[in-house]
Each structure stands twice: as structure tokens, then as C-alpha cells.
């Protein structure tokens, strides 16, 4: 039975002399031309709300300490995956990670582009279930603001952006192939929102995980290929200019019949507004151009 995995870096990246990443969790390798996996390079100016979570103390400086993604949903508010802030990822509770930062406005992780902003406070969804991956979201409050132009609105429940068949884009600096080939520059992949029934068939509650439509959505291609992968966790899935999902978990990367599973952002809107004062549900006047 294939085992599911969440899509954060589970421990510090181990490098060999040629700076080739050693895979951190087992995952079947898929062909690069099938399968950010199956994506394309993108400049952060095209998705300025896409940010990287960083801890050089924990993950080293080879990729600026990047271990997860996130998305700016308010000037000082970043939404990410709850599992990104777990002790198994960070080695300690997030409030004890002294160099936890958000990198904003940076395409190439090793450039001096953009800013590295310290995290003032963290809030992890108390209803997050690490066994089922339900409720996989957390909120970071930054010590400095990002511009309003770098904030994306969240799609509320019932928004047509969640409809099956909708074209969406996922962004991140994660594994490009499913074999530990981590990106240095931001990548994106075009996927489609899939019907809940298809996701439930893919993840019916076996060792591969259980899909719950009230707090999750899945996206990809029926034949496999384009997908998020390890290191992309917490990054944005955007459709019709609105944030609809956060990279959460899946079985492998880009496998036919095993689409990527995302936190359904509508389940997080109220919590984000209460904790960090996010931009709130996106309307026509505040929707960003992202999908």
C-alpha cells in the first residue's frame, strides 16, 4: 500500500558535494516531462502573495532555509499549512524557533530580492488532525507589513472558483520530479479542480488517507502529471484570481489516480479573519490575477 505524505520538508535538507538533494520521504520518481512537478518557472511578480517559510537554523542556507510555502492574505497575515509548524518539521514549537521568517517578493531563493520578515506570532488550528490531515491550516502574523498589492483574497464557501473543472494554478519551491530535485526558483503548475466524488474514490479512508470534502479539495489531472510535491506545503492554489487551497498532502507526486489534496480555504476564512485580520473573502474588486 502506498503511504501518503504531507508536503513539507520533514527534517533538515541533507546535501552531497554536488548540492543534490537527498529525498526526505519515500516517493516514486516520475518523469520530469510528465510532471512544483510538471510545472514552469514563474516570476514572483506574477504571484506576489506567494511566500516562502524559512529557518536557516533548522534547514541550512543552501535554499535560504525554505521548508514550506505560504500565502499573504493580509498585510501582516500569512496563511500556511498547520503541519508545516509541527515539531516533527521544525524540531520545536514554532514560538521557540528564533529565526522563523517569511520570505516575500523573491523568485530565486538565493537572490537578495524582496524581504525576509520575522514572524511575530503563530496560530495553529486547534482542530487540526494530523492523522486525517483535516483542518490543515495555520496563521502567521508578521512584524512588518507587505503591500496591499501583495495580498490575495480568499474564496468564500460557494464561490464558483471551487467548481469541478475550474482551471487553477499552484505555486511553490518544492520537489520538481518526486525524487528530491528541489527548485531554487519559484515554479507554478496548471491543474484542474476535481469532483469530490473522484477525490473520495482516490482516498476512501485506507492507508492512503481519507478525503473530507468539507475541509479539503483536490486538484490535478485525471491521468496524473502536474501536481504539487514535497516542499510545496502551505503554498497557494489559486483559481479565478482567488485563493481556494493550500498544498496539504497526497500519495506520491503526479500519480494517476492520486491527485493532490489541498486545504479548502473556505474552511479557514473565519479563523484567519479572527486571528490575523486577513483580507477576507475575495470580491471582484479585490481578486488577484492568478488563475
Secondary structure, 3 states (H helix, E strand, C coil): CCCCEECCCCCCCCECCCCCECCCCCCCCCCCCCCCECCEECCHHHHCCEEEEECHHHHCCCCCCEEEEEEEEECCEEEECHHHHCHHHHCCCHHHCCCCEEEECCCECCCCCCEEEEEEEEEECCCCCCCCCCCCCEEEEECCCCCHHHCCCECCCCCHHHCCCCEEEEEECCECCCCCCECCECEEEEEEECCHHHHHHHCEEECCEECCCCCEEEEECCCCCCECCCCCCCCEEEECCEEEEEEEEECCCCCCCCCEEEEEHHHCHHHHHHHHCCCCECCCCCCCCCC
